[in-house]
Amino acid sequence: MSTRQSLDLSLYLVTDTALCGEFGVPATVRAAVRAGVTVVQLRDPLASDDEVVALGRAVVVALHGTGVPLIVNDRVHLVEAIGAQGAHIGQGDLSVGKARALLGPEPLLGLSVQTLEHLGALADDHSTRLDYLGVGPVWPQSTKPDAASASGLAVFEQITRASAWPTVAIGGLDASRAASVRAAGGAGVAIVSAICGQADIGEATRLIRVAWDGGLS
């Protein structure tokens, strides 16, 4: 079964090197995956390409044997060097077409959107092949200073209902909000500070996992 066929977006960890602190990104990833994380995105906008490759390769080692895919934020050109399974781009990064051309047909590709207009622009390009959308910030957040303003759960639900791709909510997500995202039709929640830097990574992740799984009811 391919990574794409089995892609489980339900608990999507976005790494933050500063928040992970001395414990480190690879150790954080290892603990979080053991407790239920299903996708990991490597994000470190302040690092050089060489630093991202080195960190990414360490995360690949941490993920070995888990089946959890590693997605590289923004730096599509580093996916192959890292040995990752795909990339995630924003509205100000490479176009979807250019990113897909650089990646090739098989790696995963996600895109951040904030509005229905962003979604509508994708509908005009039937050759575009994405695997999922990251939608948000849904709630106010502090880990990405240059992020757009929070749009709220109602907008997330509107985008999700109109989208041809599964959606992952990002921005201000924690265990208390996971079930509402699932009820709104989301395929998953993207978590940064509610896992990275927590005193007990495994327990913090488990609480989100339980909340998401409880959203089945």
N, C-alpha and C positions, 0 to 999 in steps of 0.2 A: 504493500500500500504506500502510495507516495505521501510526502509531507503535506502537499496541498489537500489531498483527499481526507487526510486525518487531522487537519488543522483545527485545533481547539483553542478558541480565543477567550475562553471564559475568564481566566485570571492572567492578565498580561502585565508583566513587570517591566517597567522602564527604569533603567539603572541611573543612579546619580552618584558619581564618584565622591563628591564632597560629603554628601549625606552618609554614604557608607563608611567614611572615615577609616580608622585603623583596621576595622574588621575586614574591609576591602570588598570590592565588587564581586570577585569570584566566590568568596565565602558566602556573601549575601545571596548570590544566585543559587548556590548549592543548597543552602538551608531553605530558601523559599520554594525551590522546586520540590524538595522532599515533602513540603507541607501543602503543595497543591498548585503552584504556578504552572501554567501551560504554555506560555510564550515568554521569551525574554527579548527586550529591545535594548541594545547597547547604545547609550547616549552620553556623550561627553564633549560638548561643543567647545570647551576650552583646550582640549588636548590636540596635539599635532597628529598628523596622519600616522606617523610611526608609533606614537603612544597609543593611538586607537587600535592599531593592528596588534601591538603587544598585549594590550588589555583584552582585546577580542579573542585572541588565541588562548589566553588564560581562561576566559569564560567558556570557550569551546571545550577545553579540558574538563571544566567543572560540569558541563552538560553531557559529557560522554556517557552513552548508554541509557540516557533518560528518554530519548525521543522528543525532547522539547526543542523547538527550533530557536535559533538565534537570528534576530533581525537587527540590522545596522541602521541607526538613525542618520539620515541625510547623505552620508558618504558612500554613495552607491559604488564608487570605483574601488572601495576597499573590501567589498563583500567576498570576492574570490580569495584575496590574500589572507583574510581572516579565517576562511572556511565556514562562513555563516550561510544560513539558508535563505536570506533575502534582505530587503531594505525597506525603510519607511521614509517617505519624503513629505515635505510640507508645501504649502501654497507658494512659498518664495524660493523653493529649491528647483532642481531639474524638473522639466515637464514630465508627465507620466510617460509619454511616448519615448522621450530620450532615456529615461530611467529604464524602461523595459528593453530598449534596444541595447543598452549597456549591460544589463543583467543577463539577457537571453530569455528564452521562453520558460524555463523551469523554476528559477528562484521565486520566492514569494515577494509580493510588492504591496505595500500599504500606503495610503495617502491620508493626510490630515485635511479635514474640511470643517468649516465653521457655520456655513449658511446653506440654505436651499439653493442659492445662486451658484455656489461652488458645485453642488451636486448637479445642477442643471447644465453646467458647462461640460461635465463628464458625459452627459447623455448625448451630446452632439458628436462624440467621438466613439463610434461603434467598434473601432479597431482596438480601443484601449482595453487591456486586460489587467485588472486589479484583483487582489484577493480579499481585501477588506478596507474599510474606512475607519480612521480614528476621528471621532467627533468631539469637539469641545474647544476650550474648556466649558464643561457643563456647569460646574460650580466654581466659585472663586478659588484660586490656588496661588501658591507663592514660590513654587520650584522653577518656574519659567517666567522671568520678569517681562519678557517681550511678547508674551502670549496675548491673544485677543481677550476681550472682556467675556466674562461668563455669560452664556446664552440661556441657561436654564434647562430643566428637564423637558419642558413642553417642546422646545425647539429640537432637542435631541430626538424626541419621539417622532416629530414631523419628518426629520431627515431619515430616520430609520425606516419609517413606513414607506417613504418614497424611494429608498435606495435599492438598487439591484445587487448590492454587495452587503455582507454582514457588517455591522457597525460595533465599534468598541468605544465606550464613553471614557473620556479623560478629563481631569481637572477637578480637584477637591474630592476625589473618590476615597472611600474607606468602607469599613464593614457596615456602617449604618446606612449607606446609600446603595449598596450592591443590589438588593432585592428590587428597589424601585427602577433601576436601570434594566433589570431583566424583565420586569413587568411592562416597561416601555418598548420592549422588543429588541433590546440590545443583545449582541452575541457575547459581550464580555465587558469587563471593567479594566482600565489601565491604571496601575498603581505606581506611585513613586514614593512619597514620603511616608505613607502608611505602612510601608515595608522597609525601605532603605533607612538605616540609622535607628531602627527600633531596637529596644533593649533585648527583646527576644524575637528574632526574625521568624522562627518557626511558628510561634504562637500568634504573632501578628498576622501572618499569612493564613493560618488555620482559621482564624476568626472571619476573615474575608471569604475564604472558601466555603465555610459553613453558611454564611449569609447568602452567598450566591446560590449554593445548592438548595437552600431553603426557599429561594425564589421560585422553585419548581411548583410549589403549592400556591 
